Amino acid sequence: MMKIIGKMGKGKIYRDEKAKFSILLDSVAKKADIAEGKRAVEDIIRVIYRHQPISTKKIAQKTRLPLPIVAKVRTILERERILKRTERGAELTELGIEFAENFLKLKYKKSLTCSVCNGRGIVLDEFFEDILNRVKVWAKKRPLANTTIDQSFATPETSTYRVALMYERGDLEGKRILFVGDDDLTSLPAALTNMAEEIAVVDIDERILKLIEKFSQKEGVKIRTIKHNLRNPLPDDLKESFDVISTDPPYTVNGLKLFLSRGIEALGKEGIAYLSYSHKPIDEWLSIQKAITNMGFVISELIPNFNYYEGSEIIANTTFIARLIGRDLKAEIGDTEKIYTGLVKPVIRYYKCLKCGKIHKVGEEVKKVEDLVCECGGKKFKMVKREKIKE
Amino acid sequence: MMKIIGKMGKGKIYRDEKAKFSILLDSVAKKADIAEGKRAVEDIIRVIYRHQPISTKKIAQKTRLPLPIVAKVRTILERERILKRTERGAELTELGIEFAENFLKLKYKKSLTCSVCNGRGIVLDEFFEDILNRVKVWAKKRPLANTTIDQSFATPETSTYRVALMYERGDLEGKRILFVGDDDLTSLPAALTNMAEEIAVVDIDERILKLIEKFSQKEGVKIRTIKHNLRNPLPDDLKESFDVISTDPPYTVNGLKLFLSRGIEALGKEGIAYLSYSHKPIDEWLSIQKAITNMGFVISELIPNFNYYEGSEIIANTTFIARLIGRDLKAEIGDTEKIYTGLVKPVIRYYKCLKCGKIHKVGEEVKKVEDLVCECGGKKFKMVKREKIKE
C-alpha cells in the first residue's frame, strides 16, 4: 500500500508560512556556501524525508554531493531545527516535515531505485560473482592510498561491475584493453574473465604495479604492466594499440584531459573509453563535458552512483561511470602540472595513529601519510578529518 | 553454471582463416554502407551469438541500431552464410559460430542486463503500476500517428517509467513541469501521481491536446494544454515559469535545438530537462552533444534503451533518456524549417489497407497517412515498409 502524507498541504499553506520557508531555504543555502545552492539543500531534505533515519554518508551517496558539504548543510539544518540527529541517523523534526510537505510539497516516501541491481542496470551472474570473490582477497593486499596523487580505491564490487559492464556492452571479449592508471585494480577482474585479447596497465605507482604482477603470477593470468608518468606521452609501443581504455582520473579538469588524452594515444583515431568521474558541480561538469566533446567522444551512457570507494567515512563517496565512444579522436592536454586535486585545492588531512591514538597532520611538512611514523612507533593510520587550505 | 564455448579458439586460428574473416567483416560493413561500420556488424553478430534465436526487432533493440540497418546487415550475413533464418529468428551457422568464436573471440553467452528493471535502474511500485494500468486505457484512444511531424508513440510503460524517473530524481513533487510536445502522452501518468505543482503541454497537434483534455476531465486532474507551433517562441505566460521540461523531439539536430530551446524559454536561466532521443551514429550524436553543451546543459545521466515505441515492426525502435541539468542556459536555435526527419531525409512509407490489403504509397502525392482513403472505403492502415528517397 502507498502512503500519502501531507494531502493537507496543497492550498492550505499560509502565505507568510510560505515566505518563511522560502527565506529559510535561501539562508541555509547561503550559509552553506555551496555551488549547487538551493537545489542541493532541497535534495538533502528530500533524501532525508524519504529515507529517515539516514546516515550522513548515505545522504551524500544518494544526493551525489560531497560528504563535507552534506555534513555542513546537516549542521545548519540542525541549528535551524529542521532536523535532529538520533543514534540511527538524521531525522526531520516536526518543523522539518512541515517544510518538506507544505513547502517542498513532498508526500511519497518510496524509493524506486531497483534493489536488485542497485540502479546500475546490470547484475553479476555466478561467473562474475566468483571473480568478485577472488578479487576481494587481493584487494586487501593493497598498499595505503597515496592521496597526494589522488589515489582512492574503488571497492572490489565496483571494479568487478565495471568489467561486467564492459562485457555486457561488447567491450571485453577479444578486445585489447588499457587501464590508464589502475589504483582501483580493475585489471584484476578483467584478467580473471580470460575474455580479453590483451590487458595492460600504465601507472606511476610501483607498489600498484608490483601487486598486479604478483596477482598475475599467482592467478596464472597475463597483465602487461608499464611504470609511466602520464605527464609524458605514452611509450611508442602502446600507441594506437588498444580497442578500449578505462580510467578513473584525478577529479580536476586538467587531470581528466591528461588521462583521457593518453588514452586517446593508446586508441588512435577511434575506440571506447570507460570514464569514472566524480559528480561535480554544474559549472565544473560543463567544462569537463566540453573537453570530452572537443576530444571527439560521445557520451553513449552515463550511470550515476556506479562506483563506490573504500576508506574512512570522510572520503567515502560515489562517482559515475560513462561509456564514451570516439570516432575521430584528438588529444587535448591542458596544464600537465596541476592535475591532482591537492595541487588545485591544497588540503590538510588529519590521521589518527591506530596504535596510540595520536592525531597527525599531513599535507604541509609531512606530504603524504606514507612518510608518517608515530612517536609510539605506530605505522598504521586512519584518516579522521580533511580541511582545505585557504589560499 | 557458466558455459564456455570455444575454448579451442585462441591460438589455434590459422593465419589465413583470420585474414579471411577480416576481409569478410570489411566487405559486409562496406556492402551495408552504414555509418558505424565494422563495429555495428560486430555488435549484430555478438547479439545473435548471445541471444540466438533472436528476431530482427530484438537485435535492433539490443544493438540500438535502426531496424532497416539491422535487416540489411542480416540479409548480407545470410548471403555470406554467416547466419540463417529459422522460424524462431536469426541463428549463426557453423561458419558464423567460427567467425564469432575464433575471430571476434566471443565465448560467453549470458546477458547481465538486470531482468528486474530491464536495465533502466528503476522499477515501478504498486502506486506507479496502478497509474500505468490507468494510462494504458487512454493510450488506446490515441489518433493515428502523423509521421510527417515525426509522431511515434511511446508505450504506456515508457511514459510511466519516465514519470517514475522524474519522481526518483526529485523532479516531480512540487515542481512545475512543461511537456514540449507530448504525442507520447507522458503528461497523463505525471498528472495521475498528483505530485506536481503544475503540468502543462504545448503541442501542434490538436488531436493530442483534445485527448489530453478529455483525459483530464474524466480522471479529475489538471493539465494545461496550449496549441502552439514550436517554430514560434513560447507565449509570454509560459516563459520562465517551469522547473522541469520533458521532450522527445524530432530526431534531427535542428529539431533537438528548437525543442530544447523552447524548453529553455520555459525554464529561464536554470532547470532540469528530460530528453528522449534516438541512438544516433557517432558523428550526428557528437553535433547533438555540442549543441546541448553550448546551451549550458550537463548530461547528469543517460540511460540507453529506456524508451520503447508502439507501431509496426518497421518503426519499432528504442531510444535513450537523458537527464540534463542547466544553470546558465541560453537557447540555440538552428534552421527552424528543416526540423522533421522527413524534411531532412525524405521518406516514402508503404501502408497496407487493413480492409482489402491494398498497398498505398505515402510521402509523395499523398503527404500523410491521414489523408489516405482506400478505394474499398477502408480507413485503417498498417505501415509495412519505409524507403528513403535518394536526392
Contacts between the chains, C-beta under 8 A, distances in Angstrom:
chain1	res1	chain2	res2	distance
A	1	B	126	7.3
A	2	B	125	7.4
A	2	B	126	6.4
A	2	B	127	4.1
A	42	B	170	7.0
A	43	B	170	6.0
A	46	B	170	5.0
A	46	B	173	7.8
A	104	B	173	7.1
A	104	B	174	5.3
A	105	B	173	5.4
A	105	B	174	2.9
A	105	B	195	7.5
A	105	B	197	6.2
A	106	B	173	5.0
A	106	B	174	6.8
A	107	B	173	6.6
A	107	B	195	6.8
A	108	B	127	7.1
A	108	B	167	7.1
A	108	B	173	7.0
A	108	B	193	7.9
A	108	B	195	6.6
A	110	B	125	5.4
A	110	B	127	7.3
A	111	B	168	7.0
A	112	B	122	4.5
A	112	B	123	5.9
A	112	B	124	7.0
A	112	B	125	6.3
A	112	B	128	7.1
A	112	B	164	5.2
A	112	B	165	7.9
A	112	B	167	6.6
A	112	B	168	4.7
A	113	B	121	6.7
A	113	B	122	5.9
A	113	B	168	6.4
A	114	B	114	6.1
A	114	B	116	5.7
A	114	B	117	3.7
A	114	B	120	7.5
A	114	B	121	5.6
A	114	B	122	5.9
A	114	B	123	5.0
A	115	B	123	7.9
A	116	B	114	5.7
A	116	B	116	4.3
A	116	B	117	7.0
A	117	B	114	3.7
A	117	B	116	7.0
A	117	B	117	6.2
A	117	B	121	6.8
A	119	B	121	4.2
A	119	B	122	7.1
A	120	B	114	7.5
A	120	B	121	6.7
A	121	B	113	6.7
A	121	B	114	5.7
A	121	B	117	6.9
A	121	B	119	4.2
A	121	B	120	6.7
A	121	B	121	4.9
A	121	B	303	7.3
A	122	B	112	4.5
A	122	B	113	5.9
A	122	B	114	5.9
A	122	B	119	7.1
A	123	B	112	5.9
A	123	B	114	5.0
A	123	B	115	7.9
A	124	B	112	7.0
A	125	B	2	7.4
A	125	B	110	5.4
A	125	B	112	6.3
A	126	B	1	7.2
A	126	B	2	6.4
A	127	B	2	4.0
A	127	B	108	7.2
A	127	B	110	7.3
A	128	B	112	7.2
A	164	B	112	5.2
A	165	B	112	7.9
A	167	B	108	7.1
A	167	B	112	6.7
A	168	B	111	7.0
A	168	B	112	4.6
A	168	B	113	6.4
A	170	B	42	7.0
A	170	B	43	6.0
A	170	B	46	5.0
A	173	B	46	7.8
A	173	B	104	7.1
A	173	B	105	5.4
A	173	B	106	5.0
A	173	B	107	6.6
A	173	B	108	7.0
A	174	B	104	5.3
A	174	B	105	2.8
A	174	B	106	6.8
A	193	B	108	7.9
A	195	B	105	7.5
A	195	B	107	6.8
A	195	B	108	6.6
A	197	B	105	6.2
A	279	B	300	7.7
A	282	B	298	5.6
A	282	B	325	5.8
A	282	B	326	7.7
A	282	B	327	4.4
A	283	B	327	6.7
A	285	B	298	4.5
A	285	B	300	7.7
A	286	B	293	6.9
A	286	B	296	6.9
A	286	B	298	5.3
A	286	B	327	7.8
A	289	B	289	7.8
A	289	B	293	5.3
A	289	B	298	5.6
A	289	B	299	6.7
A	290	B	293	5.6
A	293	B	286	7.0
A	293	B	289	5.3
A	293	B	290	5.7
A	293	B	293	5.6
A	296	B	286	6.9
A	298	B	282	5.6
A	298	B	285	4.5
A	298	B	286	5.3
A	298	B	289	5.6
A	299	B	289	6.7
A	299	B	299	5.5
A	299	B	302	5.9
A	300	B	279	7.7
A	300	B	285	7.7
A	300	B	302	7.5
A	300	B	304	6.8
A	301	B	302	5.6
A	301	B	303	7.5
A	301	B	304	5.3
A	301	B	320	7.9
A	302	B	299	5.8
A	302	B	300	7.4
A	302	B	301	5.6
A	302	B	302	4.2
A	302	B	322	7.9
A	303	B	121	7.3
A	303	B	301	7.4
A	303	B	303	7.8
A	304	B	300	6.8
A	304	B	301	5.3
A	320	B	301	7.9
A	322	B	302	7.9
A	325	B	282	5.8
A	326	B	282	7.7
A	327	B	282	4.4
A	327	B	283	6.8
A	327	B	286	7.8
